[in-house]
């Protein structure tokens, strides 16, 4: 069952992904390498969003996570930020 907490956590996680995308887009000096590069970025973005939504949905099911309280939102933000970062690092490892 989806409640307001789940939606809040998913939104916080997506904000983490958005922050990483902005960081990669504006601070990184990498050039876009065509359609293959864009497809990989879209795949990484999709997997990151699915991971954040799954973590948000599972937070209500696991009783030990409910003890985290307000730190759960920080954890979800970190999951979104780090998932995008790690997946993009692994997916683009052979591009250099």
MITOR-254342 format. One record per atom (N, C-alpha, C): atom name; x, y, z. Coordinates in steps of 0.001 Angstrom, whole numbers. Atoms other than C-alpha are relative to their C-alpha. Example, Ala and Ser with C-alpha at 12.3 -4.5 7.8 and 13.67 -1.06 7.14 Angstrom:
BEGIN
 name    east   north      up
    N     890   -1190       0
   CA   12300   -4500    7800
    C     900    1200       0
    N    -820   -1190     -60
   CA   13670   -1060    7140
    C    -770    1090     730
***
This chain:
BEGIN
 name    east   north      up
    N     841   -1174       0
   CA       0       0       0
    C     890    1244       0
    N    -773   -1236     120
   CA    1333    3399    -988
    C    -626    1062     899
    N     480   -1077    -857
   CA    1040    6123    1627
    C     871    1234    -221
    N    -728   -1258     174
   CA    2380    9662    1983
    C    1491    -143     303
    N   -1405     195    -328
   CA    5633    8472    3551
    C     748    -620   -1173
    N    -627     643    1151
   CA    6394    6245     572
    C     207     996   -1125
    N    -115   -1015    1053
   CA    5731    9079   -1870
    C    1078    1015     368
    N   -1025    -937    -453
   CA    7882   11428     220
    C    1394    -590    -173
    N   -1302     638     123
   CA   10763    8950     335
    C     415    -163   -1457
    N    -312     128    1422
   CA   10547    8286   -3406
    C     387    1350    -596
    N    -317   -1343     489
   CA   10565   12032   -4082
    C    1389     436     456
    N   -1324    -334    -521
   CA   13617   12525   -1864
    C    1073    -777    -757
    N    -951     798     760
   CA   15387    9675   -3668
    C     192     501   -1416
    N     -93    -554    1358
   CA   14576   11139   -7080
    C     752    1328      23
    N    -793   -1231    -134
   CA   15981   14463   -5853
    C    1494    -311      97
    N   -1388     432     -41
   CA   19206   12627   -5066
    C     526    -346   -1383
    N    -372     320    1376
   CA   19280   11277   -8614
    C     154    1283    -800
    N     -46   -1269     728
   CA   18547   14750   -9985
    C    1256     790     347
    N   -1218    -695    -403
   CA   21401   16234   -7969
    C    1227    -617    -671
    N   -1121     660     660
   CA   23800   13646   -9388
    C      15     290   -1497
    N      78    -323    1434
   CA   22556   14293  -12945
    C     484    1428    -244
    N    -454   -1390     141
   CA   23072   18038  -12499
    C    1499      87     214
    N   -1440      12    -264
   CA   26513   17411  -11035
    C     763    -526   -1214
    N    -672     592    1164
   CA   27480   15201  -13976
    C    -119     900   -1228
    N     243    -801    1201
   CA   25997   17565  -16567
    C     795    1302      10
    N    -558   -1339     -21
   CA   27334   20925  -15429
    C    1429      81     544
    N   -1329     -83    -578
   CA   30481   20163  -13459
    C     993    -873    -764
    N    -875     900     729
   CA   31888   17275  -15453
    C     293     553   -1389
    N    -397    -503    1312
   CA   33789   18121  -18634
    C     -88   -1066   -1086
    N     108    1058     988
   CA   32862   14933  -20476
    C    -921     422   -1139
    N     837    -282    1170
   CA   31466   15256  -23971
    C    -970   -1151    -218
    N     970    1042     338
   CA   28404   13362  -25149
    C     513    -733   -1226
    N    -570     821    1055
   CA   29492   10485  -27369
    C   -1064    -609    -909
    N    1001     486     937
   CA   26359   10077  -29486
    C   -1158    -727     654
    N    1223     676    -451
   CA   23243    7948  -29226
    C     267   -1096    1019
    N    -317    1078    -927
   CA   24920    5051  -27464
    C     201     544    1412
    N    -225    -637   -1292
   CA   26011    7360  -24639
    C   -1321     439     624
    N    1301    -471    -502
   CA   22522    8851  -24318
    C    -862   -1181     431
    N     777    1187    -375
   CA   20890    5392  -24288
    C     482    -572    1327
    N    -531     512   -1271
   CA   23210    4268  -21518
    C    -405     896    1164
    N     417    -910   -1064
   CA   22420    7375  -19487
    C   -1473    -167     334
    N    1419     230    -255
   CA   18692    6769  -19905
    C    -221   -1321     730
    N      93    1282    -691
   CA   19156    3148  -18842
    C     429     143    1460
    N    -472    -235   -1367
   CA   21142    4232  -15778
    C   -1046     781     789
    N    1042    -795    -654
   CA   18461    6807  -14957
    C   -1210    -862     353
    N    1159     863    -250
   CA   15670    4234  -15284
    C     279    -994    1132
    N    -336     948   -1062
   CA   17456    1671  -13100
    C      97     710    1345
    N    -110    -761   -1242
   CA   18191    4351  -10499
    C   -1369     341     567
    N    1355    -341    -460
   CA   14554    5452  -10331
    C    -714   -1244     523
    N     621    1243    -470
   CA   13362    1839  -10034
    C     574    -406    1359
    N    -630     338   -1274
   CA   15861    1257   -7218
    C    -526     874    1130
    N     496    -917   -1028
   CA   14699    4341   -5326
    C   -1457    -307     344
    N    1409     316    -264
   CA   11021    3458   -5717
    C    -114   -1308     772
    N      28    1272    -729
   CA   11689    -119   -4585
    C     445     181    1445
    N    -450    -256   -1370
   CA   13623    1105   -1554
    C   -1062     738     797
    N    1061    -738    -695
   CA   10780    3488    -712
    C   -1164    -908     358
    N    1098     916    -276
   CA    8169     757    -984
    C     364   -1014    1078
    N    -416    1001    -976
   CA   10199   -1703    1066
    C     243     584    1383
    N    -281    -597   -1309
   CA   10862     780    3857
    C   -1150    -214     977
    N    1142     240    -883
   CA    7365     231    5224
    C    -132   -1469     370
    N     132    1432    -243
   CA    7644   -3554    5004
    C    1016    -521    1004
    N   -1065     473    -889
   CA   10873   -3917    6963
    C     -82     788    1303
    N     251    -686   -1276
   CA   10248   -3150   10612
    C    1254     674     552
    N   -1213    -626    -544
   CA   13884   -2401   11451
    C     299    1333    -683
    N    -198   -1283     671
   CA   13931     399    8869
    C    -893    1093     577
    N     888    -995    -592
   CA   11044    2110   10629
    C     620     647    1230
    N    -699    -586   -1155
   CA   13351    2685   13596
    C     929    1134    -417
    N    -908   -1040     475
   CA   15481    4963   11415
    C    -613    1384     111
    N     669   -1291    -160
   CA   12896    7721   11684
    C     308     965   -1135
    N    -259   -1020    1013
   CA   13887   10904    9893
    C    1254    -283    -807
    N   -1207     344     745
   CA   17227    9404    8821
    C    -322    -865   -1217
    N     415     811    1137
   CA   15310    7175    6440
    C     -60     831   -1274
    N      28    -893    1169
   CA   14785   10150    4106
    C    1410     280    -490
    N   -1400    -207     383
   CA   18533   10855    4138
    C     556   -1247    -671
    N    -442    1261     600
   CA   19184    7185    3383
    C    -551    -187   -1403
    N     595     116    1323
   CA   16795    7235     442
    C     647     979    -971
    N    -712    -980     816
   CA   18433   10401    -888
    C    1370    -545    -408
    N   -1320     565     265
   CA   21813    8695    -604
    C     -84   -1179    -958
    N     185    1116     928
   CA   20515    5583   -2362
    C    -160     521   -1417
    N     184    -564    1337
   CA   19365    7696   -5302
    C    1272     601    -555
    N   -1230    -664     432
   CA   22563    9727   -5471
    C    1074   -1017    -359
    N   -1069     968     211
   CA   24920    6778   -5162
    C    -335   -1033   -1071
    N     367     958    1039
   CA   22954    4419   -7414
    C     305     561   -1369
    N    -285    -608    1301
   CA   23155    6828  -10325
    C    1507     133    -208
    N   -1441    -189     110
   CA   26815    7536   -9607
    C     714   -1312    -321
    N    -672    1282     206
   CA   27886    3904   -9379
    C    -369    -649   -1328
    N     415     607    1264
   CA   25824    2676  -12316
    C     597     718   -1198
    N    -574    -724    1129
   CA   27042    5432  -14595
    C    1495    -244     -87
    N   -1426     311       7
   CA   30630    4707  -13553
    C     250   -1373    -630
    N    -169    1335     557
   CA   30228    1005  -14372
    C    -396     -78   -1473
    N     490      61    1384
   CA   28286    1548  -17612
    C     933     710    -968
    N    -864    -790     872
   CA   30764    4077  -19003
    C    1475    -298     242
    N   -1390     323    -320
   CA   33924    2338  -17787
    C     837    -262   -1253
    N    -751     320    1214
   CA   34924    1202  -21279
    C      70    1115   -1009
    N      31   -1093     973
   CA   34403    4556  -22969
    C    1309     758    -100
    N   -1247    -778      -7
   CA   37829    5966  -22076
    C     944    -522    -980
***
